[in-house]
Amino acid sequence: MVARIGRWFIQRTRDFFYAAGFLIQVLKASIFFGRDSRIAYRVLTMQILFPGVGALTVVAVLAVSLGAVIIIQGLSLLPQFGQGQLIYTILITVITRELGPILTAFIIIARSGTAIATELGNMVVSHEIEAYVSVGINPISYLVVPRFLGVTASLLLLNLYFNIFGLMGSYFVTQLIHPIQLTEYFRSLLVSLSTADILSSLLKSLVFGIIISTVSTYNGFRVEGASTEIPQAVIKAVGQSFVLCILADAVITLIYYVR
């Protein structure tokens, strides 16, 4: 049992350092992305459009529904305790600072994380990666960096999109059930919104984008040659992305409250 635990610990430590080295290589290649004419800018564009544009409808419905529920429930319960104005602070906290970044990250994991791991895994099995290396093309620069930058940028944009629909779009839905004056709503919302809230939300999106793109590409490249390994790589990519995003969210939130 002790030997088994020791082997497990050694393997996990080795995997951690491999992943850390992989991330360092990706970051280095990202710095020189614009200088390499061989980089496929079309891939970068598609990696921004696929997770971003494709998820607009889901994000909009989710954000509007969540914002409307918070407003309706808050306006029904908070005035009973003389704390009606807290609804705006709750909206900012729940949508902008907490659920906006993490829910958009989950959507990106389900859409892009699985697709990236599957695509790269298939390229390993079909020996396309070896073909790139044989002609002098760096797979990190050509395949990973566009996905790394694309997923991160898409997550940032989707988070802003989520906030707009969650904070503003939900207002018009709420008008059908519990009318609120437009000027009062937006004035109170802007008073409750601070720079720290915006920075915290953007930081989470940036960190989540780095995690999802790195984990997905790393697990896709770890496929060794059998097509049966691809579903396992996808499952690992999804599971690890979920766990790491939740942990990162908890750490950033903790830093926000103890600053």
N, C-alpha and C positions, 0 to 999 in steps of 0.2 A: 504493500500500500504506500509506504514512504517513497519507494523507488518510482512508483507510478505518479505520485504527486510531484516528485522532483522532475520527472520527464515532462509532465504537463507544464510546470512552471518554466522550465528551460525553453520549451517550444513557444509558449506565449511571450516570453521575453524576446526570443529571436524574432517572432512575428512583429512585435512592437518596433524593434529597431529597423527591420526591413521596411515597415510602413513609414517610419519617420524618415528614413533615407529616401524613400519614394517621394514623400511630400517635399523634401528639400530639393530633389531633382526637378519636380514640377514647378516649384516656386522660381528656381533659377531659370528654367526654360520660359516661364511666363514673363520674366523681366525682359528677355530678348525676343519676345514674340514678334514685335513689329519689324525686327531687323532681318528676319529669315524669310526670304522670298518663297521658300518651299512650303511654308505653312499654308494650309488650306483655309482661306478666309471664308470660303463657302461653308465649310464645316462649322466654323464659329457662328456664322449667321444662323445656320439651321439649329445649332444647339441653343441659341437664344430664342428662336421662334418656336421650336417644338415644345419645350416646357412652358414657355411664357404664353404665347397666343393660344395654344391648345388648352390651357387651364383657366383662361379668363372667365368662361361661363361658370365653371365650378366654384371658382374663388368668389365671383360676384354674388352668386346665390348664397353661398355659405356666409359671406360677410354681412350681407343685408339681413339675412335671417337671424344671425347671431346678434347684430346690433339692435334689430327690432325687438327681439325677445328681452334683451337687457333693459331697453328703454321702457317697454310695457310693464315688465315685472318691477322695475325700480320705481316707476311712477305710481304703481299700485301699492307698494309696500313702504317705501321710504317716508312719504309724507305722514304716515301714521306715527312715526317716531320723531317728526319734526326735522328730518334730514333730507328733504327733497333735493337740495342742491348737490348731494353726494352722487347723484346719478351720473353727472358729467365726469367726476373723478373716476367712478367705476368704469365708465365707457373707455376712458383713456387707458386705465390700468389693464383692463381685460383685452381690449381690441388692439391698441397700439403697442403696448409694452409686453403683453404675454401671449395671447392666443394668435394674434396676427402672424408673427414670425414663425411660431411652431407649427401652426396649421398649414401655412404655405409650404413649409419645409416637408411636412408629411405628404402633401400633394406632389411635390417635386420628387420625393423618394419613390412614390408609387408610379409616377409617370416616367421620369427620366433616369432615376437610379437603376431601376430594373432594365430599362432599355439599354443603358450604357454598359452594364455588366454583361448582358446577353450579347450585345454587338461585339464587344471586345473578346469575349469568350469564344464566339464563333470565329473571329479572325485568328485567334491562337490555334484553334482546332484545324482550320483550313490552311495554316502555315502562311497567312498573309503577313504576320508580324516578321517572320523570318525573311520574307521577300523584301520588306521595307529595309531591314537591316542590311541585307545583301547588296542593295543599291545605294547604301550610305545615308538613308533617311532615318533620323532618330524618331522612334515611335512615341517617345515622351513629347517631343515638340510637335509632331504631326498629328497624333491622335489624342493625347491626354490634355494638352494645354487648351485647345479649342473647347473641349468639353468642360474643363476646369473653369475657364473664364465665362463660358456660356451659361453654365448652371448657376454660377455665383451671381452673374448679372441678372439672370432671369428671376432668381429668388429675391434680389433687392427690389426689382421692379414690381413683382407680384405682391410683395409685402406692402409697398406704397399703394398699389391698386386695392388691396384688401382694406387698408386703412381708410381710403377715400370712400369706398362703398360701405364699410362698416360704420363710419362716423357720419357720413352725409347721406348716402343712399337710404340708410335705415330710417332717417328722419321722415322721408316722404311715405314710407310704409306705415310708420307710426301715426301719421296724420289721419289715416283711415280709421284708427281705433281710439287714439288718445291725442287730440290736437294740441300742438305746442306752437307758440309764436316763433317764427323763423329767426328774428333778430335776437330774441332771448336765448334760443337754443345755441346758435353759433357763437354769440358773445360769451356765454357761460362755458362753452366747449374750449374756446381759445384761451380763456382765463385759466382753465384747468390743465391745458396742455403746456408742458415745459420743454425746454431744449434737451434736458436729460432724458425725457421720455422718447423723443425722436432719435437721439443718439443711441439709446439702449436698443430700440427697435431695429435700427440700421445695423448696429454691431452684431446683433443676434442673426440677422439675415446673412451678413457677410460670413460669420463663423459657420453657420449652418450650410451655406453654399460650398465653402471649402471642405467641410466634413463630407457632405454627400458626394461631391464630385471626386474627391480623393478616394473615399472608401469604394465607390462603384468602379472606378477605373482600376484600382489596385486589385480588387477581387476578380475583375474580368481578366486581368493579366495573369492571375494565379492559376487559371485553368491550364492543365499540363498537356492535354492532348486528346482526351476522350470527351465526346459530346455529352456523355452522361454527367460530367462534372459541371456543365453550364448551369443547370437548375440549382445545384448546390452553391455555386458561386453567387447566383442571384439572391438566394435565400440569405446567405451570409452578408451580402451587401446591404440588403434591406434591414436585417436585424441589427447589424452593427451601426448603420446610419441612424436608426430610431434611437438606440441606446445612447450613442454619442451626442446626438442632438438634444436629447432630454437632459443629459448630464451637463452639456454646455449651457443650456437654458437655465438650469438650476444655479450654476456657478455665476453666470452673468447677473442673474436676478439677485443672488446673494451679495455680489459686489455693489449692485445698485443700492441696496438697502443699508449696507454697512459703510457706505462711502462717507 
